[in-house]
Amino acid sequence: MFETSKLLLMEITRNLRVKMKTSPILYTFFSAMIFFSLVMFAFLTFFLLHTKTTFNFMDVFYTVFFLLLMKSASDMHTHFISAPQASYALSTQVTQRKTVGEIALTIVLTNMVLWFCFSALYLFVLSLLHVSVNYPVEYILFTVNVLIAGLLGCSLSFHFFSSRRYRMLPTLLLLGFFWVSQSLLFIACMFPLALIHCAWSLSHPLDSYRFVKRKERTSERAQVFQRGIFHALFIREVTGIWRDRLYISFTSMSIMTAVGTGYFFRYGTDLFIPESIQKYISGFLPSLFVFLGCYIVVMYAAVFPALNLFLTEEKTMWILRNLPLKNETIVYGKTLALSLCFLTTLPFVAFIPIFLGVDDLLFIIWFLGFSFLAAVIIAIPLGVKYVGKKSDILLLYSVAMILFVLLSVIGAGMNILRSVPTISILPLCVLLLLLELTLLFLSLRLSARLLALPFKNQIRYSV
């Protein structure tokens, strides 16, 4: 009983141990950042409570609920829908519904363990700060709702990647009722319904698996044209991003982020900050919202595709290594595809003047370009270092933290200089861009060197 669950847990544990041995620095840094983030949120809670700042607890709950819902859906895609080893489990005499059910059970249990660990650390830090954490009923309701998020995430993943996406409607309706209710108790009472809904989703899991595999086979039959080296690598990466509809996603994200940034720039201070402390940070907060808007756009349209240029080459990098190509050619050809990703950030610049005006438009354009180049400089070497190791979440978080610190320092410094009327920052802006172009060249050269390191033993990577 539960053989599939046991095997999947063994595989997850074994892969984690292997990754920790091969990338100890990365996992140490990631663990430290997770610990730092939880402690930071605990201190933020302590600050809000002691400043008597009112905030909506349900907003916090829905954020956690959505994150665990998406993680559960992503895990189901990783461990079943796109997993090649799933075909062996589905070929046995065990019913396919039981096999997929055990995979869903493993994913839900894994996410619940993470929830208990993170929440325990968060509550422990609050107790050290002498904040009362004696809310057992609320914690139990929160935990039940997290379990519901795991179940609905698995169901959502089944239907999103299937040929009949209309099956997502019951899940979306249920999530809509959860949002309208604004009640932990109501959502917890829906646990039996969520369990039945997840069980119903297990009635047709093979539709998603076969649909994804059929799309992969169709894409592999695409006709290949004779192109130059740089052109071929550029078209290869651009086609992959276009096939996944990421350009549309990047563009819509830029527009929505611009609208959200402009709205918070005008009304964010009154929405989030009590009147008693508005006078202290009213001048700082609008600039912070603009900074966060640029940061989100760059994270989504620069860091994510820059890392995936190499992290997704687990099965094909050996082919590139056996072609008569230099490492520099591979790195330059792939990086060239990011130029189209930068074009998807321009709608942010087009919509932001509606709210901010055109006075600061040139500075925003400069800062967006500077941030994009900084993201590429940081992300490309790290992506090359861990090519094919599928550590995208860890790397994304690490690069996000490094980029946040760097852009915070540069943004704060440039804003201080802009506030001095006798100083022109134009020469400094040009100098920083020239410095970044130099660092970009060095970063790509370093990436080419790093690309050769894992492939010193050519026998391991040849047919």
LUMBA-315268 format. One record per residue (C-alpha): x, y, z; residue number from 1. Coordinates in nm, 3 decimals. Layout:
LUMBA-315268
(pt (X,Y,Z),NUM)
...
This chain:
LUMBA-315268
(pt (0.000,0.000,0.000),1)
(pt (0.121,0.353,-0.087),2)
(pt (0.413,0.211,-0.289),3)
(pt (0.404,0.506,-0.530),4)
(pt (0.409,0.754,-0.241),5)
(pt (0.706,0.580,-0.082),6)
(pt (0.901,0.571,-0.409),7)
(pt (0.825,0.936,-0.483),8)
(pt (0.933,1.044,-0.134),9)
(pt (1.253,0.842,-0.171),10)
(pt (1.322,1.006,-0.507),11)
(pt (1.256,1.357,-0.371),12)
(pt (1.481,1.293,-0.071),13)
(pt (1.757,1.141,-0.281),14)
(pt (1.749,1.425,-0.533),15)
(pt (1.761,1.680,-0.250),16)
(pt (2.067,1.512,-0.097),17)
(pt (2.241,1.500,-0.435),18)
(pt (2.168,1.868,-0.505),19)
(pt (2.287,1.969,-0.159),20)
(pt (2.614,1.782,-0.211),21)
(pt (2.674,1.927,-0.558),22)
(pt (2.563,2.284,-0.468),23)
(pt (2.629,2.330,-0.094),24)
(pt (2.688,2.706,-0.114),25)
(pt (2.364,2.765,-0.303),26)
(pt (2.154,2.564,-0.059),27)
(pt (2.325,2.720,0.241),28)
(pt (2.252,3.066,0.105),29)
(pt (1.894,2.971,0.022),30)
(pt (1.834,2.830,0.372),31)
(pt (1.979,3.144,0.526),32)
(pt (1.750,3.362,0.313),33)
(pt (1.444,3.157,0.411),34)
(pt (1.534,3.194,0.778),35)
(pt (1.598,3.565,0.732),36)
(pt (1.265,3.613,0.552),37)
(pt (1.064,3.442,0.827),38)
(pt (1.243,3.639,1.097),39)
(pt (1.186,3.959,0.900),40)
(pt (0.812,3.888,0.874),41)
(pt (0.800,3.818,1.246),42)
(pt (0.969,4.153,1.319),43)
(pt (0.729,4.324,1.078),44)
(pt (0.435,4.172,1.267),45)
(pt (0.589,4.292,1.595),46)
(pt (0.631,4.643,1.452),47)
(pt (0.273,4.661,1.322),48)
(pt (0.131,4.544,1.653),49)
(pt (0.333,4.788,1.861),50)
(pt (0.258,5.084,1.636),51)
(pt (-0.112,4.991,1.656),52)
(pt (-0.127,4.974,1.278),53)
(pt (-0.442,4.808,1.152),54)
(pt (-0.412,4.548,0.877),55)
(pt (-0.647,4.293,0.731),56)
(pt (-0.559,3.944,0.854),57)
(pt (-0.750,3.787,0.565),58)
(pt (-0.516,3.952,0.315),59)
(pt (-0.227,3.768,0.483),60)
(pt (-0.422,3.444,0.478),61)
(pt (-0.516,3.471,0.110),62)
(pt (-0.152,3.542,0.020),63)
(pt (-0.035,3.226,0.199),64)
(pt (-0.328,3.029,0.056),65)
(pt (-0.248,3.139,-0.301),66)
(pt (0.125,3.063,-0.267),67)
(pt (0.063,2.710,-0.138),68)
(pt (-0.206,2.658,-0.404),69)
(pt (0.043,2.748,-0.678),70)
(pt (0.319,2.537,-0.521),71)
(pt (0.092,2.235,-0.506),72)
(pt (-0.006,2.285,-0.872),73)
(pt (0.361,2.325,-0.970),74)
(pt (0.459,2.010,-0.779),75)
(pt (0.187,1.810,-0.953),76)
(pt (0.317,1.931,-1.290),77)
(pt (0.674,1.839,-1.192),78)
(pt (0.609,1.497,-1.038),79)
(pt (0.333,1.372,-1.269),80)
(pt (0.233,1.571,-1.577),81)
(pt (0.583,1.640,-1.711),82)
(pt (0.766,1.357,-1.532),83)
(pt (0.892,1.092,-1.779),84)
(pt (0.918,0.830,-1.502),85)
(pt (0.543,0.853,-1.442),86)
(pt (0.486,0.637,-1.747),87)
(pt (0.633,0.335,-1.565),88)
(pt (0.395,0.374,-1.270),89)
(pt (0.098,0.417,-1.503),90)
(pt (0.190,0.098,-1.693),91)
(pt (0.156,-0.133,-1.393),92)
(pt (-0.152,-0.338,-1.300),93)
(pt (-0.236,-0.089,-1.025),94)
(pt (-0.527,0.135,-1.122),95)
(pt (-0.410,0.467,-1.261),96)
(pt (-0.644,0.657,-1.033),97)
(pt (-0.475,0.502,-0.728),98)
(pt (-0.128,0.582,-0.861),99)
(pt (-0.208,0.946,-0.930),100)
(pt (-0.392,0.970,-0.598),101)
(pt (-0.078,0.860,-0.415),102)
(pt (0.123,1.123,-0.603),103)
(pt (-0.129,1.389,-0.496),104)
(pt (-0.116,1.260,-0.138),105)
(pt (0.266,1.289,-0.138),106)
(pt (0.252,1.645,-0.266),107)
(pt (-0.008,1.750,-0.008),108)
(pt (0.188,1.590,0.278),109)
(pt (0.512,1.754,0.164),110)
(pt (0.350,2.097,0.153),111)
(pt (0.194,2.042,0.495),112)
(pt (0.535,1.957,0.642),113)
(pt (0.673,2.280,0.497),114)
(pt (0.377,2.472,0.642),115)
(pt (0.433,2.328,0.990),116)
(pt (0.809,2.398,0.980),117)
(pt (0.777,2.757,0.856),118)
(pt (0.485,2.843,1.083),119)
(pt (0.663,2.694,1.385),120)
(pt (0.972,2.907,1.318),121)
(pt (0.758,3.218,1.266),122)
(pt (0.566,3.162,1.591),123)
(pt (0.889,3.085,1.777),124)
(pt (1.039,3.421,1.676),125)
(pt (0.718,3.597,1.780),126)
(pt (0.733,3.427,2.119),127)
(pt (1.091,3.549,2.163),128)
(pt (0.962,3.901,2.096),129)
(pt (0.701,3.849,2.372),130)
(pt (0.408,3.859,2.128),131)
(pt (0.113,3.645,2.232),132)
(pt (0.080,3.343,2.002),133)
(pt (-0.195,3.164,2.196),134)
(pt (-0.449,3.130,1.914),135)
(pt (-0.499,2.752,1.875),136)
(pt (-0.839,2.771,1.704),137)
(pt (-0.716,3.018,1.441),138)
(pt (-0.404,2.808,1.379),139)
(pt (-0.610,2.491,1.333),140)
(pt (-0.842,2.669,1.088),141)
(pt (-0.541,2.810,0.904),142)
(pt (-0.388,2.461,0.881),143)
(pt (-0.709,2.306,0.746),144)
(pt (-0.729,2.580,0.485),145)
(pt (-0.368,2.518,0.384),146)
(pt (-0.463,2.152,0.335),147)
(pt (-0.753,2.266,0.113),148)
(pt (-0.507,2.477,-0.090),149)
(pt (-0.295,2.167,-0.153),150)
(pt (-0.593,1.964,-0.271),151)
(pt (-0.725,2.237,-0.501),152)
(pt (-0.375,2.300,-0.637),153)
(pt (-0.349,1.938,-0.752),154)
(pt (-0.694,1.956,-0.911),155)
(pt (-0.611,2.286,-1.082),156)
(pt (-0.292,2.141,-1.229),157)
(pt (-0.479,1.839,-1.373),158)
(pt (-0.727,2.056,-1.559),159)
(pt (-0.501,2.346,-1.662),160)
(pt (-0.271,2.121,-1.865),161)
(pt (-0.549,1.909,-2.015),162)
(pt (-0.723,1.942,-2.350),163)
(pt (-1.048,2.032,-2.167),164)
(pt (-0.966,2.336,-1.962),165)
(pt (-1.332,2.408,-1.894),166)
(pt (-1.298,2.150,-1.617),167)
(pt (-1.122,2.421,-1.418),168)
(pt (-1.453,2.606,-1.374),169)
(pt (-1.562,2.421,-1.056),170)
(pt (-1.224,2.488,-0.897),171)
(pt (-1.233,2.855,-0.993),172)
(pt (-1.590,2.890,-0.866),173)
(pt (-1.490,2.733,-0.536),174)
(pt (-1.195,2.971,-0.506),175)
(pt (-1.428,3.261,-0.588),176)
(pt (-1.660,3.161,-0.303),177)
(pt (-1.359,3.145,-0.073),178)
(pt (-1.260,3.499,-0.170),179)
(pt (-1.611,3.640,-0.128),180)
(pt (-1.660,3.475,0.211),181)
(pt (-1.360,3.645,0.378),182)
(pt (-1.394,3.386,0.655),183)
(pt (-1.151,3.122,0.779),184)
(pt (-1.434,2.920,0.929),185)
(pt (-1.634,2.909,0.604),186)
(pt (-1.331,2.791,0.404),187)
(pt (-1.247,2.526,0.664),188)
(pt (-1.605,2.396,0.649),189)
(pt (-1.556,2.344,0.275),190)
(pt (-1.286,2.080,0.336),191)
(pt (-1.517,1.781,0.257),192)
(pt (-1.622,1.951,-0.068),193)
(pt (-1.258,2.019,-0.162),194)
(pt (-1.170,1.655,-0.089),195)
(pt (-1.457,1.530,-0.308),196)
(pt (-1.357,1.772,-0.582),197)
(pt (-0.996,1.648,-0.578),198)
(pt (-1.117,1.287,-0.588),199)
(pt (-1.333,1.375,-0.889),200)
(pt (-1.028,1.523,-1.061),201)
(pt (-0.853,1.186,-1.027),202)
(pt (-1.112,1.033,-1.259),203)
(pt (-0.938,1.163,-1.570),204)
(pt (-0.570,1.238,-1.492),205)
(pt (-0.435,1.072,-1.806),206)
(pt (-0.592,1.338,-2.025),207)
(pt (-0.342,1.594,-1.894),208)
(pt (-0.046,1.356,-1.916),209)
(pt (-0.121,1.248,-2.274),210)
(pt (-0.203,1.603,-2.386),211)
(pt (0.132,1.738,-2.265),212)
(pt (0.327,1.448,-2.417),213)
(pt (0.143,1.493,-2.748),214)
(pt (0.236,1.861,-2.756),215)
(pt (0.601,1.773,-2.689),216)
(pt (0.607,1.524,-2.977),217)
(pt (0.446,1.777,-3.211),218)
(pt (0.701,2.046,-3.127),219)
(pt (0.987,1.804,-3.193),220)
(pt (0.867,1.756,-3.552),221)
(pt (0.914,2.123,-3.635),222)
(pt (1.106,2.180,-3.956),223)
(pt (1.466,2.292,-3.913),224)
(pt (1.606,2.563,-4.142),225)
(pt (1.969,2.630,-4.222),226)
(pt (2.078,2.933,-4.021),227)
(pt (2.393,3.095,-3.890),228)
(pt (2.521,3.001,-3.545),229)
(pt (2.409,3.313,-3.358),230)
(pt (2.084,3.328,-3.554),231)
(pt (2.008,2.961,-3.483),232)
(pt (2.068,2.994,-3.110),233)
(pt (1.868,3.316,-3.101),234)
(pt (1.573,3.162,-3.289),235)
(pt (1.588,2.850,-3.070),236)
(pt (1.550,3.046,-2.746),237)
(pt (1.298,3.294,-2.887),238)
(pt (1.084,3.011,-3.023),239)
(pt (1.087,2.836,-2.686),240)
(pt (0.976,3.152,-2.505),241)
(pt (0.710,3.221,-2.769),242)
(pt (0.578,2.864,-2.759),243)
(pt (0.528,2.896,-2.383),244)
(pt (0.341,3.227,-2.440),245)
(pt (0.585,3.409,-2.213),246)
(pt (0.606,3.722,-2.429),247)
(pt (0.233,3.781,-2.388),248)
(pt (0.268,3.714,-2.018),249)
(pt (0.563,3.957,-1.986),250)
(pt (0.379,4.232,-2.175),251)
(pt (0.055,4.199,-1.977),252)
(pt (0.256,4.186,-1.655),253)
(pt (0.433,4.513,-1.750),254)
(pt (0.101,4.685,-1.812),255)
(pt (-0.062,4.560,-1.491),256)
(pt (0.247,4.647,-1.287),257)
(pt (0.251,5.000,-1.434),258)
(pt (-0.116,5.050,-1.346),259)
(pt (-0.066,4.910,-0.996),260)
(pt (0.247,5.118,-0.941),261)
(pt (0.074,5.436,-1.053),262)
(pt (-0.228,5.366,-0.833),263)
(pt (-0.015,5.303,-0.525),264)
(pt (0.200,5.605,-0.609),265)
(pt (-0.108,5.825,-0.575),266)
(pt (-0.311,5.650,-0.308),267)
(pt (-0.079,5.396,-0.143),268)
(pt (0.019,5.620,0.147),269)
(pt (-0.342,5.673,0.253),270)
(pt (-0.427,5.304,0.203),271)
(pt (-0.144,5.141,0.398),272)
(pt (-0.001,5.396,0.640),273)
(pt (-0.187,5.529,0.947),274)
(pt (-0.224,5.904,0.971),275)
(pt (-0.009,5.912,1.283),276)
(pt (0.307,5.813,1.092),277)
(pt (0.225,5.942,0.743),278)
(pt (0.418,6.262,0.803),279)
(pt (0.739,6.062,0.859),280)
(pt (0.736,5.850,0.542),281)
(pt (0.492,6.025,0.309),282)
(pt (0.776,6.151,0.088),283)
(pt (0.958,5.819,0.083),284)
(pt (0.670,5.578,0.014),285)
(pt (0.574,5.693,-0.341),286)
(pt (0.935,5.649,-0.456),287)
(pt (0.937,5.306,-0.294),288)
(pt (0.630,5.201,-0.494),289)
(pt (0.796,5.309,-0.821),290)
(pt (1.112,5.120,-0.724),291)
(pt (0.913,4.805,-0.646),292)
(pt (0.729,4.835,-0.979),293)
(pt (1.056,4.844,-1.174),294)
(pt (1.193,4.562,-0.961),295)
(pt (0.893,4.334,-1.028),296)
(pt (0.909,4.398,-1.403),297)
(pt (1.282,4.321,-1.414),298)
(pt (1.244,4.009,-1.200),299)
(pt (0.972,3.872,-1.425),300)
(pt (1.108,3.972,-1.766),301)
(pt (1.486,3.949,-1.706),302)
(pt (1.585,3.721,-1.418),303)
(pt (1.337,3.443,-1.489),304)
(pt (1.416,3.400,-1.863),305)
(pt (1.790,3.458,-1.809),306)
(pt (1.809,3.169,-1.562),307)
(pt (1.591,2.942,-1.775),308)
(pt (1.820,2.987,-2.074),309)
(pt (2.051,2.734,-1.908),310)
(pt (1.857,2.563,-1.629),311)
(pt (1.629,2.390,-1.881),312)
(pt (1.921,2.239,-2.076),313)
(pt (1.939,1.924,-1.865),314)
(pt (1.892,1.686,-2.160),315)
(pt (2.023,1.889,-2.455),316)
(pt (2.339,2.058,-2.329),317)
(pt (2.549,1.756,-2.424),318)
(pt (2.434,1.807,-2.785),319)
(pt (2.556,2.167,-2.783),320)
(pt (2.882,2.055,-2.625),321)
(pt (2.943,1.801,-2.903),322)
(pt (2.888,2.059,-3.178),323)
(pt (3.187,2.254,-3.314),324)
(pt (3.090,2.564,-3.113),325)
(pt (3.284,2.771,-2.865),326)
(pt (3.140,2.828,-2.521),327)
(pt (3.134,3.202,-2.591),328)
(pt (2.916,3.141,-2.897),329)
(pt (2.662,2.944,-2.694),330)
(pt (2.646,3.204,-2.418),331)
(pt (2.627,3.504,-2.655),332)
(pt (2.364,3.341,-2.879),333)
(pt (2.139,3.254,-2.586),334)
(pt (2.182,3.591,-2.416),335)
(pt (2.089,3.770,-2.738),336)
(pt (1.734,3.635,-2.700),337)
(pt (1.692,3.852,-2.387),338)
(pt (1.678,4.160,-2.610),339)
(pt (1.319,4.071,-2.703),340)
(pt (1.239,4.020,-2.335),341)
(pt (1.354,4.376,-2.273),342)
(pt (1.107,4.502,-2.534),343)
(pt (0.823,4.352,-2.327),344)
(pt (0.916,4.586,-2.038),345)
(pt (0.853,4.900,-2.248),346)
(pt (0.474,4.898,-2.188),347)
(pt (0.560,4.973,-1.825),348)
(pt (0.731,5.293,-1.942),349)
(pt (0.436,5.374,-2.171),350)
(pt (0.168,5.346,-1.901),351)
(pt (0.348,5.483,-1.596),352)
(pt (0.339,5.853,-1.711),353)
(pt (-0.043,5.840,-1.693),354)
(pt (-0.009,5.848,-1.314),355)
(pt (0.335,6.002,-1.254),356)
(pt (0.356,6.254,-1.536),357)
(pt (0.654,6.296,-1.767),358)
(pt (0.890,6.481,-1.531),359)
(pt (1.060,6.164,-1.406),360)
(pt (1.010,5.957,-1.722),361)
(pt (1.374,5.974,-1.840),362)
(pt (1.501,5.867,-1.499),363)
(pt (1.255,5.575,-1.489),364)
(pt (1.365,5.463,-1.836),365)
(pt (1.728,5.480,-1.724),366)
(pt (1.663,5.292,-1.401),367)
(pt (1.463,5.023,-1.582),368)
(pt (1.743,4.970,-1.834),369)
(pt (2.006,4.974,-1.559),370)
(pt (1.808,4.720,-1.355),371)
(pt (1.760,4.494,-1.659),372)
(pt (2.134,4.487,-1.735),373)
(pt (2.215,4.428,-1.367),374)
(pt (1.975,4.133,-1.361),375)
(pt (2.137,3.980,-1.670),376)
(pt (2.488,4.033,-1.528),377)
(pt (2.396,3.850,-1.208),378)
(pt (2.165,3.580,-1.347),379)
(pt (2.362,3.450,-1.647),380)
(pt (2.672,3.327,-1.458),381)
(pt (2.457,3.163,-1.188),382)
(pt (2.238,2.999,-1.451),383)
(pt (2.547,2.865,-1.629),384)
(pt (2.701,2.746,-1.302),385)
(pt (2.396,2.529,-1.225),386)
(pt (2.306,2.439,-1.584),387)
(pt (2.057,2.154,-1.605),388)
(pt (2.028,2.112,-1.229),389)
(pt (1.670,2.240,-1.207),390)
(pt (1.749,2.463,-0.906),391)
(pt (1.542,2.741,-1.057),392)
(pt (1.345,2.833,-0.743),393)
(pt (1.656,2.852,-0.527),394)
(pt (1.848,3.051,-0.786),395)
(pt (1.554,3.280,-0.853),396)
(pt (1.526,3.360,-0.483),397)
(pt (1.903,3.412,-0.446),398)
(pt (1.929,3.639,-0.749),399)
(pt (1.618,3.828,-0.633),400)
(pt (1.779,3.907,-0.296),401)
(pt (2.112,4.011,-0.450),402)
(pt (1.939,4.228,-0.709),403)
(pt (1.710,4.386,-0.448),404)
(pt (2.005,4.495,-0.232),405)
(pt (2.200,4.628,-0.531),406)
(pt (1.911,4.822,-0.683),407)
(pt (1.808,4.957,-0.342),408)
(pt (2.152,5.108,-0.288),409)
(pt (2.175,5.250,-0.642),410)
(pt (1.816,5.378,-0.642),411)
(pt (1.849,5.544,-0.301),412)
(pt (2.179,5.705,-0.395),413)
(pt (2.051,5.841,-0.725),414)
(pt (1.736,5.980,-0.560),415)
(pt (1.948,6.162,-0.303),416)
(pt (2.162,6.314,-0.579),417)
(pt (1.851,6.412,-0.777),418)
(pt (1.719,6.605,-0.479),419)
(pt (2.023,6.835,-0.488),420)
(pt (1.941,7.107,-0.745),421)
(pt (2.304,7.201,-0.810),422)
(pt (2.411,6.852,-0.919),423)
(pt (2.344,6.700,-1.262),424)
(pt (2.319,6.322,-1.252),425)
(pt (2.333,6.279,-1.632),426)
(pt (2.712,6.214,-1.646),427)
(pt (2.680,5.966,-1.360),428)
(pt (2.392,5.785,-1.538),429)
(pt (2.599,5.751,-1.855),430)
(pt (2.903,5.638,-1.657),431)
(pt (2.701,5.371,-1.473),432)
(pt (2.562,5.237,-1.801),433)
(pt (2.912,5.217,-1.950),434)
(pt (3.030,5.040,-1.636),435)
(pt (2.742,4.793,-1.668),436)
(pt (2.823,4.721,-2.032),437)
(pt (3.180,4.642,-1.927),438)
(pt (3.056,4.419,-1.646),439)
(pt (2.815,4.251,-1.888),440)
(pt (3.105,4.162,-2.117),441)
(pt (3.303,4.025,-1.822),442)
(pt (2.997,3.839,-1.695),443)
(pt (2.947,3.665,-2.030),444)
(pt (3.316,3.578,-2.048),445)
(pt (3.296,3.433,-1.699),446)
(pt (2.985,3.240,-1.799),447)
(pt (3.169,3.091,-2.094),448)
(pt (3.444,2.974,-1.859),449)
(pt (3.191,2.829,-1.615),450)
(pt (3.012,2.648,-1.895),451)
(pt (3.323,2.440,-1.962),452)
(pt (3.373,2.331,-1.600),453)
(pt (3.098,2.064,-1.569),454)
(pt (3.196,1.914,-1.904),455)
(pt (3.565,1.849,-1.855),456)
(pt (3.505,1.474,-1.870),457)
(pt (3.362,1.448,-2.220),458)
(pt (3.294,1.073,-2.190),459)
(pt (3.012,1.135,-1.945),460)
(pt (2.831,1.364,-2.187),461)
(pt (2.868,1.180,-2.517),462)
(pt (2.651,0.912,-2.674),463)
